[in-house]
Amino acid sequence: MKGAGYIFDAIVVGAGPAGSSAAYTLARKGFKVLVVERGRTPGSKNMFGGRVYADPIREVFPNLNKSAPIHRWVTKERISMVSGEKMTSLEFEGKKNVSFTTYLTELSNWMAKQVEEAGGIVLTEITVDNFIVKDGRVKGIRVGNEEVFSDVVIDAEGINRLLLERAGLIPRITPNYAGLGVKEVIKLSKEDIEKNFGLGSGEGIAWLLIGDIMEGLPGGAFLYTNKDSISLGIVVMLGSAMERMKEHISRYVERLRLHPLLEKYFREGRIMEYSAHLVPEYVWPAIPHRLYGDGFLVAGDAAGLLLNLGYNFRGVDFASYSGYLAAQAVEKAHSLGGMSAENLSIYQELLEKSFILRELRKFKNAPKMRKNERLYDFYPYLINAIADKIFHAKYETPKIMDAFKEANKGRIGWFTLIRDLYEVSRSI
Ligand SMILES: Cc1cc2nc3c(=O)[nH]c(=O)nc-3n(C[C@H](O)[C@H](O)[C@H](O)COP(=O)(O)OP(=O)(O)OC[C@H]3O[C@@H](n4cnc5c(N)ncnc54)[C@H](O)[C@@H]3O)c2cc1C
């Protein structure tokens, strides 16, 4: 026993990437850890787009490459602007094993197994109702009328963060700070995936699409290739999407699947799964000032630690690494004599020094840039119209500036264009 004589030194709420990374790190160091997860299995309540950046997670779980459920290493990146049945794409190909595709359910399950192998206990199908708070200090968790005490509680409950709200530790998250993601998983043979997307064995593509493919909703579409399936979906900004959505969001994803430019990639496929989940957006102002207090720490989506730049999405690796840092903070606080807010404040320092807060600070203007509606409709139209004039020239090819003027038809002026370019260059 490391602390005040409770059965558990640490209780972790949630067996997502943040919770399991914290628990695994603590269990390996000999702390007695309990993870409580409301889903039937770890990860059964989780959902994501499909691609994970490996390095931060490998630092937490050194055996990642050996035994984690890695579906495909992403070797192809594609960003496409769609306008009607025209599409202009930027493609990058590189063979490094930097990010991989997977199912979050499988990855979360794998992480939870690592926790158990390291000596931690993972209990599923238990929903924590409240923290036990005495004299302003979190002392454990309450499930129904049962109470379990511990020296410290790590909150890794994900974006809904109901426990933190109930305990008055964090304000309610509003639609303006959240995105909504909806995804279909389409079963397709390994051979068809590799043939249709021009991939080698075990290689994958990450594909972002913007333009009128989103039918006026503010956001983008994504496609990732898994081992023998495709993850296809959209992420929209919840606040403005709620005002504009004319029908259930599943209909938008259905039409995306049937879009003439995409349908050929998975014509032979069969839909396996449909899911929806919230995602933190505009995170910088939504991050609580303090992610620690007397007896508790907050990690992962619950702490708002996520970066969505469109062309990449850093949720799982940020969550996992923040859980890892939370565990390091617990270890340090233990060596200083206990889980007081003062001792646990090292967590904030660790986060400040880590790539997580550096990245979030560096890209803090990105969410504001993504509010610019022209990025979603006008510019995809403009780029495709210019491409059409240049590439579909019959006798004479226009100069690019003439093609621009003709395509623009005076719809935006130079100042707007320069301001938008400036905003993009400041943001990403
Ligand atoms: C549509 C979409 C696409 C995304 N795409 C990507 C992507 O491509 N790449 C990427 O890296 N990230 C992506 N993300 C983000 C990523 O999924 C999250 O950042 C990541 O899962 C956060 O991990 P977490 O452990 O903090 O929270 P979660 O994964 O949400 O885990 C929280 C866990 O806590 C449990 N829980 C909650 N409340 C309680 C309670 N009271 N008692 C017990 N258990 C509880 C939940 O059941 C859940 O298992 C995407 C997210 C969405 C929604």
The ligand as a Tripos MOL2 file, in Angstrom:
@<TRIPOS>MOLECULE
LIG
   53    58     1     0     0
SMALL
NO_CHARGES

@<TRIPOS>ATOM
      1 C1        -16.0360   11.3640  -34.9660 C.3       1 LIG1
      2 C2        -14.7490   11.3630  -34.2390 C.ar      1 LIG1
      3 C3        -13.5920   11.1630  -34.9510 C.ar      1 LIG1
      4 C4        -12.3670   11.1330  -34.2870 C.ar      1 LIG1
      5 N1        -11.2570   10.8230  -35.0100 N.ar      1 LIG1
      6 C5        -10.0860   10.6980  -34.3850 C.ar      1 LIG1
      7 C6         -8.9460   10.2430  -35.0900 C.ar      1 LIG1
      8 O1         -8.9840    9.9040  -36.2680 O.2       1 LIG1
      9 N2         -7.7610   10.1730  -34.4160 N.ar      1 LIG1
     10 C7         -7.6660   10.4930  -33.0850 C.ar      1 LIG1
     11 O2         -6.5580   10.3940  -32.5260 O.2       1 LIG1
     12 N3         -8.7460   10.8940  -32.3800 N.ar      1 LIG1
     13 C8         -9.9480   10.9860  -32.9840 C.ar      1 LIG1
     14 N4        -11.0590   11.3410  -32.2760 N.ar      1 LIG1
     15 C9        -10.9230   11.7260  -30.8650 C.3       1 LIG1
     16 C10       -10.6880   10.5310  -29.9490 C.3       1 LIG1
     17 O3        -11.6780    9.5600  -30.1450 O.3       1 LIG1
     18 C11       -10.7160   10.9960  -28.4930 C.3       1 LIG1
     19 O4         -9.8970   12.1330  -28.3630 O.3       1 LIG1
     20 C12       -10.2210    9.9080  -27.5290 C.3       1 LIG1
     21 O5        -11.0200    8.7590  -27.6200 O.3       1 LIG1
     22 C13       -10.2520   10.4490  -26.1000 C.3       1 LIG1
     23 O6         -9.8920    9.4420  -25.1950 O.3       1 LIG1
     24 P1        -10.3850    9.5140  -23.6750 P.3       1 LIG1
     25 O7         -9.8110    8.3320  -23.0040 O.co2     1 LIG1
     26 O8        -10.1180   10.8580  -23.1270 O.co2     1 LIG1
     27 O9        -11.9710    9.4230  -23.7590 O.3       1 LIG1
     28 P2        -12.8980    8.2680  -24.3250 P.3       1 LIG1
     29 O10       -12.2130    7.5260  -25.3990 O.co2     1 LIG1
     30 O11       -14.2010    8.9150  -24.6450 O.co2     1 LIG1
     31 O12       -13.0750    7.2980  -23.0680 O.3       1 LIG1
     32 C14       -13.8180    7.6690  -21.9440 C.3       1 LIG1
     33 C15       -14.3280    6.4050  -21.2740 C.3       1 LIG1
     34 O13       -14.9430    6.7500  -20.0210 O.3       1 LIG1
     35 C16       -16.0950    5.9590  -19.8670 C.3       1 LIG1
     36 N5        -16.9830    6.6610  -18.9260 N.ar      1 LIG1
     37 C17       -17.5620    7.8730  -19.0860 C.ar      1 LIG1
     38 N6        -18.2740    8.2060  -18.0080 N.ar      1 LIG1
     39 C18       -18.1450    7.1850  -17.1220 C.ar      1 LIG1
     40 C19       -18.6570    6.9530  -15.8140 C.ar      1 LIG1
     41 N7        -19.4300    7.8510  -15.2000 N.pl3     1 LIG1
     42 N8        -18.3280    5.7920  -15.2180 N.ar      1 LIG1
     43 C20       -17.5420    4.8680  -15.8310 C.ar      1 LIG1
     44 N9        -17.0260    5.0490  -17.0630 N.ar      1 LIG1
     45 C21       -17.3170    6.1940  -17.7040 C.ar      1 LIG1
     46 C22       -16.6600    5.8470  -21.2810 C.3       1 LIG1
     47 O14       -17.5310    4.7450  -21.4140 O.3       1 LIG1
     48 C23       -15.3930    5.7020  -22.1010 C.3       1 LIG1
     49 O15       -15.0190    4.3620  -22.2750 O.3       1 LIG1
     50 C24       -12.3040   11.3630  -32.8890 C.ar      1 LIG1
     51 C25       -13.4810   11.5570  -32.1700 C.ar      1 LIG1
     52 C26       -14.7060   11.5450  -32.8300 C.ar      1 LIG1
     53 C27       -15.9530   11.7170  -32.0370 C.3       1 LIG1
@<TRIPOS>BOND
     1     1     2 1
     2     2     3 ar
     3     2    52 ar
     4     3     4 ar
     5     4     5 ar
     6     4    50 ar
     7     5     6 ar
     8     6     7 ar
     9     6    13 1
    10     7     8 2
    11     7     9 ar
    12     9    10 ar
    13    10    11 2
    14    10    12 ar
    15    12    13 ar
    16    13    14 ar
    17    14    15 1
    18    14    50 ar
    19    15    16 1
    20    16    17 1
    21    16    18 1
    22    18    19 1
    23    18    20 1
    24    20    21 1
    25    20    22 1
    26    22    23 1
    27    23    24 1
    28    24    25 2
    29    24    26 1
    30    24    27 1
    31    27    28 1
    32    28    29 2
    33    28    30 1
    34    28    31 1
    35    31    32 1
    36    32    33 1
    37    33    34 1
    38    33    48 1
    39    34    35 1
    40    35    36 1
    41    35    46 1
    42    36    37 ar
    43    36    45 ar
    44    37    38 ar
    45    38    39 ar
    46    39    40 ar
    47    39    45 ar
    48    40    41 1
    49    40    42 ar
    50    42    43 ar
    51    43    44 ar
    52    44    45 ar
    53    46    47 1
    54    46    48 1
    55    48    49 1
    56    50    51 ar
    57    51    52 ar
    58    52    53 1
@<TRIPOS>SUBSTRUCTURE
     1 LIG1         1 GROUP 0 **** ****
